[in-house]
């Protein structure tokens, strides 16, 4: 997956995914996608949730901007990551992931 910036056995982090990458994620046996991109971003896939679920993946969207990360949002994100079927792809901007991990 070309946009991937981090990966281990359970989690991978990537930027905004394309339709081709979404198919590759499913082919690579991922079980879920957590999309943290802000909804108004123009490059989001049209009907991303439906397309992801059609491929047999669980899909969760939590649109958030880095400047809005607070304790409550962090807890929700971490809880969601813990509960999602693994392998999970987290689709997010690098700036947001950096803020979450610090």
C-alpha angles and dihedrals in degrees: 000000000000100000094050115125101171135019140170132159094288107023140041127181122208141161122249109326127224127220090258091051090049089057090048091051090055091045089052090059098252111160102199147017125213109196114199096171118126107257096233093063106121095217095064113119115258108251090002093165093052093045092049094048091045087061090054097257127130111239130203124176121197105169109202138155120226091242090059097055109123136156094276093049091048092052092049092049094048092046091050092049090051093050100043118098111261137271092056128183115208111204111201147127115271091239091058094048090049091053092047094050096050 
